[in-house]
Amino acid sequence: MDQHYEYIGMKKQEVNQPIAFPSQHQNPPGFEHLMNPRPIFDSPDYVGSGKLKGKVAIITGGDSGFGRAIAVAFAKEGANLTILYLNEHEDAEETKEYVEKLGASCQLLPGDLRDSSTSESAVAHTIKTYQQLDIVVNNAAVQPYTSDIMDVSDEQLDNTFRTNVYPLFYMTKAALPHLKYGSSIISTTSRVAYEVAPTYVYLASNDSAYVTGQILHVNGGLIRYS
């Protein structure tokens, strides 16, 4: 066993620690254009190779965050886009301008996915504009922080499932009649559906059962089976 001297006291010491992210808070859904610093959503090293040339994609929550990054990647690969978002108009316009500079066509559709008619309208507008639909990305979601299940209100629980789960059914039902062989429906998920975090109690429930089949893990591309 290593020997060591006991501490005889404590002293104060100032340490200069760099601050990269100042404290900030927004009420959901939040606005990306107000964040400081602005999130990185594009990699200059990533050059598309036409993998999605001639394809049309609907991306829910495509105005910002993961959705914006998806929109940019799809645009680099040649896809034309319909971006469905709630009310973050400035963020959506920024995304539209960015992907159009990459050569993509992009239409913006605001709407509340908790209402099934929003999915129906989005698909109808997409077919009217592009005459086809090949990819649906269900990305829009909420993830409220709750430290204890006793703090979860009925309204919070209902809103989470109406936002995160029901629209997967609504959008799939609306899109399916227009999808051809080889088309894709992609549903993103929080990691708490398969790596439980105690502070997101009810999002880690068995009702995240839509997370089935293969999941591409963000760390290293590991494929997990749910």
KOLLUM-888946 format. One record per residue: residue in one letter; x, y, z of N, C-alpha, C, O in turn. Coordinates in pm, 1 decimal. Atoms other than C-alpha are relative to their C-alpha. Example, Ala and Ser with C-alpha at 12.3 -4.5 7.8 and 13.67 -1.06 7.14 Angstrom:
// KOLLUM-888946
   dodo        n_u        n_v        n_w       ca_u       ca_v       ca_w        c_u        c_v        c_w        o_u        o_v        o_w
      A       89.0     -119.0        0.0     1230.0     -450.0      780.0       90.0      120.0        0.0      193.6      118.1       66.5
      S      -82.0     -119.0       -6.0     1367.0     -106.0      714.0      -77.0      109.0       73.0      -26.1      219.8       89.9
***
This chain:
// KOLLUM-888946
   dodo        n_u        n_v        n_w       ca_u       ca_v       ca_w        c_u        c_v        c_w        o_u        o_v        o_w
      M       84.0     -118.6        0.0        0.0        0.0        0.0       88.5      125.0        0.0      184.4      135.6       76.5
      D      -81.8     -121.1       11.8      134.5      341.9     -101.4      -14.9       86.2      124.0     -124.6      102.8      177.3
      Q        2.7      -92.6     -111.8      230.2      576.0      179.8      -15.2      142.0      -50.8       35.0      175.1     -158.2
      H       15.2     -139.0       39.0      130.9      941.6      166.0      -16.5       85.3      124.7      -59.8       37.9      229.8
      Y       14.6      -94.2     -110.5      135.2     1247.1      386.9     -143.9       50.7        6.5     -208.0       72.0      -96.4
      E      132.9      -56.6      -17.5     -190.7     1373.0      530.9        2.1      147.6      -37.7      103.7      214.9      -20.4
      Y       11.1     -142.8       30.5     -311.5     1713.8      411.3        0.3       79.6      129.5      -61.8       39.8      228.0
      I       -3.4      -85.4     -119.4     -237.5     1991.4      659.4      -95.2      117.9      -14.1     -111.8      195.5       80.1
      G       92.3     -111.4       20.9     -487.3     2235.0      508.4      -32.4       15.4     -147.4        4.8      -69.7     -228.3
      M       37.5      -27.4      137.7     -626.9     2386.5      187.0       39.7      142.4      -36.5       48.8      228.1       51.5
      K      -28.6     -135.7       45.7     -535.1     2691.0      -21.2      -84.9       29.7     -122.9     -114.1      -60.1     -201.8
      K       76.7      -42.7      115.4     -736.2     2888.7     -275.7       93.8       24.9     -117.2      203.7       77.7     -100.4
      Q      -82.6      -18.3      118.3     -604.9     2893.0     -630.6      -90.0       37.5     -118.0     -188.1      -31.1     -146.3
      E       78.0      -43.1      115.1     -739.1     3081.2     -930.8       47.3      -73.3     -124.7      167.2      -86.0     -149.3
      V      -32.0       68.4      124.7     -756.2     2891.5    -1258.5      -78.5       65.9     -112.6     -200.6       79.2     -103.8
      N       66.8      -56.0      117.2     -833.3     3054.0    -1592.2      -44.2     -113.7      -91.6       38.0     -183.8     -150.7
      Q       55.7      108.0       82.2    -1061.4     2816.1    -1776.0      -74.8       60.2     -118.6     -165.3      141.6      -99.7
      P       67.6      -56.9      117.3    -1166.9     2893.9    -2134.3     -147.3      -37.9       -3.7     -183.9     -150.7       29.3
      I      143.7       22.3       10.5    -1541.2     2927.5    -2188.3      -38.1       -1.3     -147.4      -28.2      100.5     -215.9
      A       37.9       11.9      140.8    -1660.8     2798.6    -2524.7     -149.7       17.6      -19.3     -193.8       66.7     -123.2
      F      144.4       -4.1       13.0    -2033.8     2780.2    -2456.4      -60.0       80.5      115.5      -71.6       29.3      226.8
      P       61.2      -78.9     -107.1    -2192.8     3063.5    -2258.8     -133.7      -58.3       41.0     -201.4     -123.1      -38.9
      S      127.4       49.5      -50.6    -2491.5     2978.7    -2042.9     -115.0       61.9      -78.4     -117.1      182.7     -102.0
      Q      113.0      -48.7       78.5    -2815.6     3005.3    -2240.3     -115.9      -99.0       11.6      -95.1     -218.6       32.1
      H      117.7       86.0      -11.4    -3169.2     2871.0    -2230.6     -109.7       53.2      -90.2     -129.5      174.1     -102.6
      Q      117.0      -35.8       78.7    -3467.6     2866.1    -2463.0     -112.7      -96.3       35.7      -88.2     -212.6       67.8
      N      114.6       87.9      -13.7    -3815.9     2730.2    -2419.4      -22.9      -73.2     -132.2       -4.2      -14.8     -239.0
      P       19.9       75.8      122.9    -3898.5     2454.8    -2668.7     -111.9       59.4      -84.5     -207.7      114.1      -29.8
      P      -97.3       81.8       72.0    -3902.6     2422.7    -2959.9      138.2       62.6      -13.4      232.7       -7.7      -48.9
      G     -131.7      -63.2        8.8    -3617.4     2676.5    -2955.3       33.2       43.8     -141.4      -25.5       -3.0     -239.0
      F      -38.0      -55.5      129.7    -3449.5     2867.8    -3234.7      151.3       -7.8      -16.6      226.3       44.3       65.9
      E     -143.3       20.2       19.9    -3111.2     2775.2    -3376.9       72.7      131.1      -25.8      188.4      146.5       13.1
      H      -68.2     -125.1       34.0    -3037.4     3126.6    -3502.4       31.4       85.0      123.0      107.4      181.5      113.5
      L      -28.7      -73.4     -123.0    -3035.5     3249.9    -3139.9      112.0      -63.9       81.9      156.0       -7.1      181.9
      M     -100.9       70.4      -77.7    -2776.9     2998.7    -3022.0      138.4       61.6      -18.3      171.7      112.4     -125.4
      N     -135.9      -52.5        3.5    -2423.0     3107.2    -2937.3       93.3      -95.7       73.6       80.8     -113.7      194.8
      P      -24.6      -13.3      143.5    -2210.4     2962.6    -3080.7     -103.1      -76.5      -82.4     -179.2     -156.8      -28.3
      R       92.4       68.9       86.8    -2408.3     2842.2    -3380.5       44.9     -145.5      -18.1      164.5     -171.2      -32.0
      P      -35.3      140.7       19.2    -2421.5     2460.7    -3418.0       63.7      -25.4     -136.6       30.6       40.2     -235.4
      I      -63.2       41.9      125.5    -2204.2     2298.5    -3683.3      -90.1     -104.5      -65.1     -119.7     -206.6       -3.0
      F       93.5       91.0       66.3    -2431.7     2125.9    -3937.6       51.6      -52.3     -133.3      -15.1     -132.3     -198.9
      D      -55.1       44.0      128.1    -2206.9     2074.3    -4239.2      149.2      -25.8       14.5      219.5       46.1       85.4
      S     -142.7       31.2        1.7    -1868.3     1914.6    -4294.0       57.1       37.0     -136.5       15.3      -19.4     -237.6
      P      -57.4      -38.2      129.2    -1659.9     2082.7    -4564.6       76.2     -114.1      -67.0      100.6     -110.9     -187.6
      D      -73.6      113.7       56.4    -1472.8     1754.5    -4609.5      -92.4     -100.5      -68.6      -46.8     -187.6     -142.6
      Y       94.4       95.2       59.2    -1790.6     1571.9    -4711.6      -46.2       50.5     -136.5     -109.8      155.3     -147.3
      V       38.1      -34.4      136.6    -1842.0     1581.2    -5087.1      -95.6     -106.6      -50.8      -63.5     -225.4      -50.0
      G       99.3       94.9       48.6    -2153.0     1422.1    -5230.3       42.1      -66.8     -129.6      128.7      -16.9     -201.4
      S      -33.5       75.1      121.3    -2139.7     1166.8    -5510.3     -125.7      -40.1      -77.5     -122.9     -135.3     -155.5
      G      120.6       25.5       76.9    -2495.8     1173.7    -5643.2      -79.2     -122.2       42.1     -157.1     -176.1      -36.4
      K       71.1      120.6      -45.9    -2626.9      887.1    -5432.4     -151.9       17.5       -2.0     -225.1      -80.2      -17.7
      L      144.1      -25.7       -6.0    -2970.9     1053.9    -5412.7      -47.6       84.5     -118.3     -153.3      147.3     -111.4
      K       37.7      -78.6      117.1    -2979.9     1218.4    -5753.9     -134.2      -48.9      -54.4     -154.1     -168.7      -75.1
      G      131.5       35.8       50.8    -3336.9     1227.5    -5881.9      -97.5      -45.8      106.4     -210.4      -83.1       74.3
      K       86.0       42.9     -109.8    -3479.3     1140.6    -5538.5      -63.4      121.3       67.9      -11.7      232.8       61.2
      V       71.4     -104.8      -73.6    -3727.6     1341.8    -5331.3      -20.2      -48.1      142.9      -62.0     -161.5      166.0
      A        8.9       37.6     -141.0    -3726.6     1343.9    -4951.3      -81.9      100.3       79.1      -71.9      221.2       57.9
      I       64.3      -81.2     -103.7    -3954.2     1473.9    -4676.9       80.2      -17.3      128.0      108.8     -129.7      169.2
      I      -73.4        3.5     -126.2    -3764.2     1564.6    -4359.8      -79.8       77.8      102.9      -96.5      199.0       89.3
      T       70.9      -71.0     -106.5    -3964.6     1645.5    -4047.1      101.2       58.7       97.3      202.6       -3.9      128.2
      G      -96.8      -67.4      -86.1    -3794.7     1891.5    -3816.0      127.2       33.5      -74.3      235.1       36.5      -15.1
      G     -117.9      -22.3       83.3    -3561.1     1972.6    -4103.3       52.7      141.1        1.5      147.3      173.0      -70.6
      D      -41.7     -140.5       -3.2    -3526.5     2339.2    -4017.5      130.1       22.0       75.7      203.6      116.1       45.8
      S     -114.2      -24.1      -87.3    -3252.4     2299.4    -3755.9       48.5     -131.0       61.4      -11.8     -236.7       42.5
      G      -50.8      117.3      -70.8    -3042.6     2060.8    -3549.9       35.4     -114.7      -92.6       88.9      -94.3     -201.6
      F      -26.1      117.5       81.7    -3012.4     1705.2    -3678.6      -69.6       11.0     -135.0      -15.0      -28.9     -237.9
      G       76.2      -10.5      123.1    -3280.2     1781.7    -3934.7       69.4       84.6     -105.2       69.2       50.7     -223.5
      R      -74.3      -84.3       95.0    -3077.2     2060.8    -4091.2      120.8      -75.0      -54.2      148.1      -69.4     -174.1
      A     -116.0       76.8       44.9    -2768.0     1839.4    -4104.2      -41.2     -107.4     -101.1       29.6     -131.8     -198.8
      I       51.3      100.1       94.2    -2975.6     1567.9    -4275.4      -33.2       64.9     -132.4        0.9       12.1     -238.2
      A       37.4      -70.9      122.4    -3112.9     1818.7    -4525.0      122.7       36.4      -82.0      122.3       21.8     -204.3
      V     -123.0      -37.9       70.2    -2763.3     1939.8    -4611.7       66.5     -122.1      -63.1      109.5     -117.0     -178.3
      A      -61.5      122.1       53.4    -2626.8     1586.8    -4653.5      -79.3      -53.1     -119.3      -20.5      -94.0     -219.4
      F       84.2       46.6      110.1    -2923.8     1487.4    -4873.1       16.8       90.0     -121.9       22.4       41.5     -234.9
      A      -18.5      -93.2      110.7    -2880.5     1801.7    -5083.0      133.4      -23.6      -69.6      142.4      -17.5     -192.2
      K     -131.3       28.2       59.6    -2512.4     1722.8    -5133.0       -2.8     -125.7      -85.4       74.6     -139.4     -180.1
      E       10.9      123.7       77.0    -2616.1     1381.6    -5261.1     -100.7       10.9     -114.9     -125.1      -86.7     -185.9
      G       82.4      -22.7      117.7    -2857.8     1534.6    -5511.5     -149.6       -5.7       19.3     -223.4        4.4      -78.7
      A      143.9       11.4      -23.5    -3200.0     1501.7    -5345.6      -67.0      136.7        0.4       -5.2      237.1       36.0
      N       86.1     -115.9      -19.3    -3480.4     1757.4    -5365.8      -82.6      -22.3      126.1     -112.6     -135.9      162.9
      L       48.0       12.8     -137.1    -3647.3     1832.7    -5036.8     -132.0       70.3       27.7     -163.3      174.6      -29.7
      T      108.9      -66.6      -70.2    -3964.3     1908.6    -4848.9       37.4        1.3      147.3       57.7     -104.2      207.4
      I      -35.5      -12.4     -141.1    -3882.1     2040.8    -4502.5     -124.6       39.7       77.9     -184.1      144.8       54.3
      L      117.1      -21.7      -84.2    -4161.1     2016.5    -4248.1       47.9       43.5      138.3      133.0      -21.5      199.0
      Y      -44.1      -53.4     -128.9    -4125.0     2224.5    -3931.8     -119.1       63.6       70.7     -225.7       79.1       11.0
      L      110.9      -52.2      -79.4    -4337.6     2377.2    -3654.4      -21.0      149.3      -26.0     -113.1      187.9      -97.9
      N       16.5     -144.8       17.7    -4289.1     2755.1    -3639.0      132.1       75.6       -0.2      134.1      197.3       18.2
      E     -132.9      -61.9       -1.8    -3913.8     2821.1    -3658.0       31.5       53.6     -140.2      118.4        1.0     -209.7
      H       -4.5      -45.3      138.5    -3949.8     3025.2    -3977.0      138.3       48.8      -42.8      183.0       19.5     -153.7
      E     -132.2      -51.9       36.9    -3611.9     3200.0    -3969.3      100.5     -113.6      -17.0      180.3     -112.1     -110.8
      D      -88.6      116.3       13.7    -3426.0     2873.0    -3911.1      -28.9      -73.8     -130.2       63.2     -113.3     -201.7
      A       38.6       72.7      121.2    -3621.2     2708.5    -4192.6       48.1       72.4     -125.4       96.4        9.3     -219.4
      E      -44.9      -77.0      116.5    -3541.5     2990.1    -4435.4      151.5       -9.9      -16.8      201.5      -16.8     -129.1
      E     -145.6       16.3        6.5    -3171.5     2963.4    -4347.3       36.4     -134.7      -62.9      124.6     -142.7     -148.3
      T      -27.3      133.3       53.3    -3176.6     2590.6    -4420.3      -32.8       -5.9     -148.6       44.3      -60.4     -227.6
      K       40.7       -2.0      141.4    -3363.7     2642.4    -4748.0      104.5       70.0      -85.4      143.9       19.6     -190.5
      E     -100.8      -75.4       75.8    -3114.1     2903.3    -4863.9      129.3      -80.2      -13.4      192.9      -79.7     -118.8
      Y     -126.0       75.2        1.6    -2820.8     2679.7    -4771.9       -6.8     -117.4      -97.3       85.3     -137.5     -176.5
      V        7.4      118.7       85.9    -2942.7     2366.4    -4949.9      -21.1       38.7     -145.8       21.9      -33.4     -235.8
      E       18.6      -43.9      138.7    -3048.1     2561.7    -5258.4      132.3       42.9      -62.2      152.3       29.0     -182.8
      K     -133.8      -33.1       50.9    -2691.5     2690.2    -5288.5       77.4     -126.4      -38.1      171.6     -121.5     -117.1
      L      -62.6      128.4       33.8    -2593.1     2322.1    -5302.9      -64.3      -63.4     -123.5      -23.2     -170.7     -167.6
      G       63.2       49.6      121.4    -2821.6     2276.2    -5602.9     -131.8      -70.8       19.1     -191.3     -117.6      -78.0
      A      125.2       69.7      -26.7    -3126.3     2126.5    -5433.0     -119.3       93.9      -13.6     -108.2      214.5        8.4
      S      126.8      -71.3       -9.0    -3485.8     2234.3    -5474.2      -58.3      -28.8      137.3      -50.2     -141.9      185.2
      C       46.9       17.8     -137.7    -3650.1     2289.1    -5134.6     -127.8       79.1       22.7     -132.7      199.1       -4.1
      Q      120.7      -70.4      -40.9    -4002.0     2371.5    -5021.5      -17.9      -13.9      150.3       11.2     -118.5      208.4
      L       20.3       -4.0     -144.8    -4088.5     2469.0    -4664.4     -148.0       -8.6       32.1     -230.0       60.6      -28.2
      L      138.8       16.3      -41.2    -4408.9     2357.7    -4494.5       -9.0        4.1      152.4       30.5      -91.9      218.6
      P       22.0       -3.2     -145.0    -4491.4     2475.0    -4140.0     -123.5      -80.9       37.0     -219.5      -87.5      -39.8
      G      115.5       77.3      -43.4    -4727.6     2255.6    -3942.1       28.8      -77.2      126.5      144.4     -100.9      161.4
      D       -9.3       74.1     -126.1    -4795.4     2065.3    -3621.1      -22.7     -148.7      -28.3     -133.1     -189.3      -64.6
      L        7.7      143.5       31.3    -4722.7     1694.2    -3664.3      -90.5      -77.0       94.9     -124.9     -191.8       66.7
      R       93.0       66.6      -90.0    -4945.1     1609.9    -3369.5     -138.6      -12.8      -63.9     -221.5      -92.3      -19.6
      D      124.4        5.9       76.7    -5231.3     1669.0    -3612.8       25.2      -84.9     -124.4      114.2      -53.0     -203.1
      S      -23.9       91.8      112.0    -5257.9     1386.0    -3868.1      -12.4       68.7     -135.3       50.1       25.5     -232.1
      S       18.1      -69.5      127.7    -5367.9     1630.1    -4139.4      128.4       67.5      -46.6      144.8       93.3     -165.9
      T     -127.4      -62.0       37.7    -5020.7     1788.7    -4130.9       82.2      -93.8      -87.0      140.3      -51.1     -186.8
      S      -72.7       98.1       79.9    -4860.4     1469.3    -4260.9      -67.0      -17.9     -136.4        0.7      -24.7     -239.0
      E       73.3       16.3      125.7    -5132.0     1427.6    -4523.4       26.3      117.7      -93.7       47.9       99.1     -213.4
      S      -24.1     -120.0       79.8    -5083.7     1785.6    -4641.7      143.4        4.6      -52.4      166.7       42.8     -167.1
      A     -140.7       -2.5       41.2    -4704.1     1754.1    -4651.7       25.2      -94.1     -116.4       95.0      -58.8     -211.5
      V      -17.0       96.5      108.6    -4718.6     1443.9    -4869.3      -68.3       51.6     -126.9      -11.9       42.6     -235.9
      A       73.4      -51.7      116.2    -4981.0     1600.8    -5098.1       76.1      113.1      -67.8       84.2      117.0     -190.6
      H      -78.5     -109.9       57.6    -4770.3     1916.4    -5145.0      125.6      -51.6      -69.0      165.8       -0.5     -173.5
      T     -121.2       56.7       59.3    -4462.3     1706.9    -5213.9      -29.6      -64.7     -134.1       44.5      -44.3     -230.3
      I       37.8       64.3      126.2    -4636.3     1500.7    -5481.8      -37.2      105.2     -104.8       -2.7       91.2     -222.1
      K       39.2     -106.0       93.0    -4782.2     1815.7    -5637.6      121.7       73.3      -55.3      125.2      108.7     -173.1
      T     -119.1      -75.5       40.7    -4441.3     1987.1    -5647.8       97.4      -83.9      -81.2      149.7      -38.2     -182.8
      Y     -107.0       80.5       60.2    -4212.4     1699.7    -5744.4      -50.2     -121.4      -78.6       27.2     -186.3     -148.9
      Q       60.3      116.3       65.4    -4453.0     1431.3    -5876.5       56.7     -133.5       48.2       40.0     -234.8      -19.6
      Q      -52.2      125.3      -55.0    -4279.2     1170.4    -5660.9       41.0       18.6      144.2       56.4      131.1      191.7
      L      -52.9        1.4     -136.9    -4167.7     1076.1    -5310.2       77.5     -129.4       17.3       26.1     -237.9       -9.8
      D      -87.3      116.9      -11.8    -3877.0      842.4    -5235.0       48.6      -27.5      141.3       75.6     -142.1      177.0
      I      -58.0       14.3     -134.0    -3759.1      905.5    -4879.4      -81.0       81.7       99.2     -114.4      197.2       72.5
      V       61.3      -72.3     -111.4    -3932.8     1000.5    -4555.0       92.4      -11.8      120.2      128.8     -122.3      160.5
      V      -82.5       -0.6     -120.6    -3720.2     1102.7    -4257.0      -83.2       57.3      114.3     -112.0      176.9      117.6
      N       74.3      -42.1     -118.9    -3915.8     1115.4    -3930.3      100.7       41.8      106.6      153.5      -41.5      180.4
      N     -104.6      -50.7      -88.3    -3685.2     1336.4    -3728.8      -54.4       87.8      112.5        5.3       93.2      220.0
      A       53.0      -94.3      -99.6    -3903.9     1586.9    -3539.1      -36.4      -71.8      129.3      -96.4     -179.2      126.8
      A       27.8       62.3     -129.6    -3931.2     1512.9    -3167.2       23.3      100.9      111.1       81.8      207.1       89.7
      V      -28.6      -78.7     -119.8    -3926.0     1657.5    -2817.9       68.5      -90.8      102.1       50.7     -212.6       99.7
      Q      -68.9       77.9     -103.2    -3710.5     1548.6    -2523.5       10.8       83.6      127.2      118.8      132.7      160.0
      P       -4.9      -79.2     -123.3    -3805.3     1727.7    -2201.6       79.3      -71.0      109.4       78.1     -193.7      120.2
      Y      -82.1       53.0     -109.0    -3576.4     1682.9    -1903.9      -83.9      -11.5      126.4     -148.5       84.8      167.8
      T       71.0       21.7     -126.2    -3730.2     1533.5    -1591.2       86.3      -87.6       89.9      126.8     -196.6       49.2
      S      -90.5       73.5      -88.1    -3525.0     1417.7    -1293.2      -69.3     -113.3       74.5       -2.9     -203.7      125.1
      D       72.8      100.5      -75.9    -3799.4     1207.8    -1135.6     -133.6      -24.4      -67.5     -198.3       69.8     -113.1
      I      126.3       32.8       65.5    -4101.1     1025.0    -1275.3     -118.5       68.6       68.9     -221.7       91.7        6.0
      M      107.7      -66.9      -71.8    -4313.1     1192.4    -1008.3      -21.4      142.8      -48.2     -124.8      203.6      -20.5
      D       10.6     -136.8       50.9    -4246.3     1525.6    -1180.2      -61.1        5.7     -139.4      -85.1      114.4     -192.0
      V       56.0        2.6      135.7    -4388.7     1413.5    -1515.4     -150.6       23.0        7.2     -223.4      -56.2       67.1
      S      142.9      -30.5       -0.8    -4728.0     1574.6    -1567.9      -71.6      -79.7     -108.9       -8.8     -128.9     -202.7
      D       79.6       68.5      102.3    -5009.4     1414.6    -1765.6       14.0       70.3     -134.3       21.3        5.5     -238.7
      E      -11.5      -77.4      123.7    -4980.2     1694.4    -2020.7      135.0      -23.5      -67.4      142.6      -35.4     -189.7
      Q     -133.6       22.7       54.2    -4605.9     1641.6    -2062.7       11.0     -138.9      -62.4       68.2     -155.8     -170.1
      L       -1.5      136.9       51.3    -4648.2     1268.6    -2108.0      -77.1       -9.4     -130.6      -29.0      -67.3     -227.9
      D       84.1        4.3      119.7    -4929.2     1312.0    -2360.1       66.7       70.4     -116.4       64.5       20.3     -228.8
      N      -64.6      -76.7      106.8    -4738.4     1575.4    -2557.6      119.6      -74.6      -58.5      143.5      -69.8     -179.1
      T     -117.2       73.9       48.3    -4427.1     1358.1    -2578.8      -39.6     -110.0      -97.8       21.2     -124.4     -203.9
      F       40.1      108.9       88.4    -4608.3     1062.1    -2729.0      -73.7       50.3     -124.1      -63.7       -9.6     -231.2
      R       68.9      -56.8      116.6    -4824.2     1278.2    -2955.0       98.6       62.5      -97.2       69.1       74.9     -216.0
      T     -102.4      -60.9       85.5    -4506.9     1440.9    -3088.7       98.3     -103.4      -54.0      136.8      -97.0     -170.7
      N     -107.7       91.5       35.7    -4259.9     1150.6    -3094.6      -46.7     -131.1      -62.1       27.2     -193.1     -138.6
      V       45.0      132.6       43.2    -4473.1      844.3    -3167.9     -112.0        5.8     -103.2     -100.5      -54.5     -209.9
      Y      114.1       -2.8       91.9    -4806.5      923.9    -3333.3       36.6       46.1     -141.8      -11.1      -13.2     -238.6
      P      -32.2      -46.1      135.3    -4653.9     1120.7    -3625.7       71.7     -104.5      -86.2       65.5      -98.2     -209.0
      L      -63.0      105.9       79.6    -4451.0      814.4    -3727.7     -106.6      -78.7      -74.8      -87.7     -115.9     -190.6
      F      112.0       69.4       62.2    -4781.1      641.2    -3798.2      -67.7       90.3     -103.3      -95.8       46.9     -215.1
      Y       68.1      -91.9       91.3    -4943.0      948.6    -3955.5       77.4       17.7     -130.7       20.3        9.8     -239.5
      M      -80.6      -26.5      119.0    -4654.3     1016.9    -4192.9       15.6     -125.2      -84.8        8.9     -118.1     -207.5
      T      -13.3      125.4       74.7    -4604.7      652.3    -4288.8     -129.2      -30.8      -75.3     -125.5      -70.0     -192.0
      K      129.4       26.4       62.6    -4975.3      612.5    -4361.1      -23.3       92.2     -119.6      -74.8       48.6     -222.6
      A       18.8      -95.6      109.1    -4979.6      927.9    -4576.3       94.9      -26.0     -116.4       57.6       -9.1     -232.5
      A     -101.8       14.6      104.4    -4658.9      845.9    -4765.4       -4.8     -133.0      -72.9       27.5     -140.1     -191.5
      L      -12.9      135.8       53.8    -4690.7      472.3    -4822.6      -61.7      -19.6     -138.0       -0.4      -86.2     -221.3
      P       57.6       21.8      134.1    -4927.9      485.4    -5123.2       84.1       57.8     -113.4       64.6       21.7     -229.4
      H      -79.8      -65.7      103.7    -4670.4      698.3    -5307.7      142.3      -55.6      -10.2      216.4      -19.7     -101.7
      L     -135.3       54.2        0.1    -4354.8      502.2    -5225.3       10.0     -121.2      -90.8      -81.3     -203.5      -98.8
      K      -24.4      110.2       92.3    -4206.7      262.0    -5476.9      100.2      -97.3       61.7      156.3      -72.1      168.3
      Y      -99.5       97.3      -44.2    -3986.3      -42.6    -5439.9      135.7       69.8        8.1      176.2      138.3      -85.8
      G     -129.8      -63.9      -19.5    -3651.4       73.8    -5301.4       -7.5      131.9       74.9       95.5      189.9      109.2
      S       14.9     -122.3      -78.6    -3796.0      376.4    -5122.1       31.1      -28.3      147.4       40.7     -143.6      189.5
      S      -41.2       16.9     -139.8    -3708.3      438.8    -4758.2      -81.7       87.4       93.4     -115.5      201.1       60.5
      I       54.1      -76.8     -111.6    -3875.7      548.0    -4435.1      100.8      -13.2      113.2      127.6     -123.3      161.3
      I     -105.5       -2.0     -100.7    -3614.2      649.2    -4179.5      -51.8       75.0      122.2      -92.8      190.5      111.5
      S       44.3      -63.7     -124.3    -3708.5      723.3    -3818.5      118.5       13.3       94.4      179.1      -86.5      133.4
      T     -109.0      -23.1      -93.4    -3448.4      881.9    -3594.5      -51.1      -19.8      142.8     -171.8      -18.4      166.9
      T       38.4       20.6     -139.6    -3446.4      823.4    -3218.8      104.7       57.3       92.9      219.8       77.6       54.2
      S      -94.3      -36.7     -104.4    -3287.9      943.0    -2900.2       71.6     -125.8       48.0       16.1     -235.5       42.0
      R      -75.1      114.2      -51.8    -3018.8      719.1    -2753.2      -64.3      -57.7      125.6      -36.0     -171.5      163.1
      V       59.0       51.8     -123.5    -3230.2      688.9    -2437.6      -97.6     -113.1      -26.4     -140.3     -180.3       67.5
      A       86.8      113.4       31.4    -3451.3      439.5    -2621.9       74.0     -132.5       10.8       11.6     -237.5       26.4
      Y      -75.7      124.8       -9.4    -3167.1      186.5    -2610.0      119.0        8.6       93.3      184.6      -92.2      119.7
      E     -100.0      -16.3     -104.8    -2919.1      331.4    -2361.1      -65.0       89.0      105.2      -53.0      211.4       99.7
      V       91.0      -72.6      -87.7    -3142.9      432.2    -2073.5       73.9      105.0       83.6      173.4       76.2      150.2
      A      -49.8     -108.9      -84.5    -3071.8      768.8    -1911.7     -106.5       31.5      103.2     -219.9       61.5       65.9
      P      102.6      -14.7     -104.1    -3248.8      809.3    -1576.5      -70.1      134.7       -0.1     -180.9      145.9       52.5
      T       62.6     -131.5       -0.7    -3319.7     1178.4    -1633.8     -102.9       15.9     -110.8     -169.7      119.1     -118.1
      Y      102.4       -1.8      103.9    -3538.9     1097.6    -1933.5      -88.4     -122.9       18.8      -98.5     -208.4      -69.2
      V       67.5      121.3      -45.3    -3757.7      846.8    -1754.0      -97.4      -54.7     -102.8      -83.6     -169.2     -145.9
      Y      106.9       56.6       80.3    -4059.9      815.0    -1977.2       35.4      -11.8     -147.8      -36.0      -78.8     -222.3
      L      -43.7       19.0      137.8    -3871.4      848.2    -2307.4       73.0     -132.8      -16.3       92.4     -180.1     -128.3
      A      -68.8      128.1        4.5    -3689.9      528.1    -2218.2      -96.0     -114.5       27.2      -53.8     -222.4       68.6
      S      100.9      101.4      -27.7    -4013.5      334.5    -2185.9       -8.5     -101.5     -113.1       49.4      -82.2     -220.0
      N       20.5      100.8      104.0    -4114.7       25.1    -2378.3      -78.9       54.3     -117.6      -81.2       -6.7     -224.5
      D       78.0      -57.6      108.2    -4336.6      251.9    -2585.2       86.9       63.5     -106.7       34.6      113.1     -206.4
      S      -87.0      -38.7      109.7    -4031.4      354.2    -2783.5       24.4     -122.8      -86.3      134.3     -143.6     -137.7
      A      -10.3      127.2       70.8    -4101.1       23.4    -2955.8       16.2       16.3     -149.7       45.1      -80.4     -220.1
      Y      -25.3      -20.8      142.2    -4078.3      183.7    -3297.8      148.0      -10.6      -31.2      186.8      -20.1     -147.7
      V     -143.0       16.6       18.9    -3703.3      158.1    -3242.9       29.4     -149.2       -9.4       80.8     -209.3       84.9
      T      -22.8      142.2       19.9    -3683.1     -191.0    -3384.1       89.5      -21.1     -120.8      110.9       70.1     -200.7
      G      -87.2       28.3      113.6    -3455.1     -360.7    -3630.7      138.6       55.4       23.7      192.1       43.6      134.0
      Q     -136.5      -46.9      -10.1    -3120.4     -197.5    -3699.6        5.3      146.3       41.1      -68.2      229.5      -12.0
      I      -24.1     -137.6      -40.6    -3004.1      116.7    -3523.9      146.6       30.7      -26.1      235.5      -41.1       19.6
      L     -137.1      -43.2       23.6    -2696.3      297.5    -3647.1       40.9       89.8      115.5      -12.6      199.4      132.4
      H      -45.0      -73.8     -117.2    -2516.4      414.3    -3336.1       85.4      118.2      -45.6      165.3      106.3     -138.5
      V      -74.7     -119.0       40.5    -2374.2      765.9    -3355.3      149.4      -13.3       25.8      229.3       56.5      -36.6
      N     -141.9       17.4      -30.8    -2045.1      648.2    -3209.5       57.2     -119.0      -76.0       44.6     -233.7      -33.2
      G      -70.9      105.0       73.5    -1855.0      452.9    -3470.5      -87.2      -83.9      -91.8      -39.5     -182.6     -147.7
      G       83.1       72.3       94.6    -2151.1      332.9    -3674.0      -36.3     -140.0       43.9      -70.7     -223.0      -40.2
      L       31.7      132.3      -49.5    -2212.6       31.2    -3451.3     -147.3      -30.3      -23.2     -232.4       52.9        8.3
      I      138.4       38.9       24.0    -2530.0     -154.2    -3552.4      -49.4      -76.8      121.0       11.0     -175.7      162.5
      R       60.8       66.8     -114.5    -2750.9     -250.9    -3260.7     -137.6      -51.3      -40.0     -201.9        1.6     -130.6
      Y      132.2       57.1       26.4    -3062.7     -461.0    -3259.1      -86.7       20.6      121.2      -48.5      -15.3      232.6
      S       89.2      -31.0     -110.4    -3356.2     -351.3    -3048.3     -105.9     -106.7       12.8     -191.4      -98.5      101.0
***
